[in-house]
Amino acid sequence: MKVVLFVLVILVILALLAIMSRNRLVRANISVDEAFAQIDVQLKRRSDLIPNLVETVKGYAAHESGTLEAIVAARAKSTQATTFADVAAADGQLTQALRGLLAVTENYPDLKASSNFLALQEELSSTENKVSFARQFYNDNVRTLNSAIKTFPSSLFVKSAGVSPRPFYEVDDPQDRKAPQVKF
Amino acid sequence: MDFRKLQSANKLKSTELLFGMALLVGIVIWALMTYFGKTGIGVVPFAVGIALLSVWGSYWTSDKIVLTMTGAKLVTESENKQLYDLVTEVCIAAGLPVPKIAIVEDNAPNAFATGRDPNHAVIAFTTGILRVMDREELQGVTAHEMAHVANRDTLVSAIAATTAGALALLSDFMMRIMIFGGGNRRDNNNNDQNPIALIASLIVLILAPLAALLLRLAISRKREALADVTAVAFTRNPTGLRRALEVLAADSTVVHQRSTAVAHIWIESPLDGSKTSQLFSTHPTLASRIATLKAMEGNS
């Protein structure tokens, strides 16, 4: 009788462990999806800022049409991107194009003094921070998921939970490895 | 130094300290039983109940109470766009909902966060800190405060306060019983008790409140250290918080509200004017916090 009870207790504990490790995988997978949705939200916000930015800069810095066109093109690409890899690639291009524009504006004191541009600049630099933190948060969640998939005991339930390792969100941008710029 | 390793080390240490408190409760109950016999246990539910009532009410409504006590005014996105953006950025990094944001009219640079869970969190800045710090430094401060929210430090300190309060009450009850009802012990047939055990239990009962207070402060210091490391995990930028702490170290003005009731929630302790012993302080020294952040800078 005692032996049966003992075995029963062990079985219940094992079952609980199994449920917990499987739930851990499912939860980690959902977190990755949510984190990606956050990247998407911030990318859209950034896209919405660009027409206004381009118009404002055009008024003061007509010579920079090349830089502006690069931004418009990168924005178009990013709004059309659907697959994970395309989104990341377009994001990287737009990030670089915007950085180029902000560097160029240093040469136009009138533009820098305009209140419209100042408001836009705050909005843009904050959005840039948000995009970069959203990427970082996504990658942290991927890291958690991928290590749960590889480590025991959750590794036993990968099939039943229907999860698979996810790719990191990497934009092709050497500057991105550093801390985000937060000066203003 | 790797922030992930530091994070788990600090978490482990504060968990150990909480276990230390549980152990202390166990020892005090043993002492009560040794000294007063089984009836001694009767006071435990009362002490725990009173401590629970007094702490958990304020824990549950901490966001509202602290706003009233410090006179912080809530601000909306349109009122202070930059501050709102700054807090939102850190929340995205932390994966937390954006808390209520408040400003305290005070020249001393300081900040705090509280709330029973991330959905009831409030973060407050003094007008002084908004004036003296640049965006990178404020980001570090915000990350430290949001780290408290993410680590549920309001809950941790409520647990520590409840335990310390219950132990203080137990010790107090015990003193009263000893003074006014000294006959109790003999009625419980405890005469055969080992006298060494009796003396030991008496010492335990007298020292328990002090030990509980020290443990509670040690927990507070560990959670502060943990919040610094978690802040770096959010921003990946130890420099911002390090520079912010240096600004605080160089600044000599102290928050006007020197109430001990809310001292532990500020980023820099408002009570540390004097050179009180490190053992009795709610925060690690600024110098040691800066040193830890510097070590992380070298690595990232």
Interface residues (C-beta under 8 A of the other chain):
Chain A: S31 A35 Q38 Q42 E122 E123 S126 N129 K130 F133 A134 Q136 F137 N141 A179 P180 V182 K183 F184
Chain B: K81 Q82 D85 L86 T88 E89 V90 I92 A93 A94 G95 D134 R135 E136 Q139 F234 T235 R236 N237 T239 G240 S300
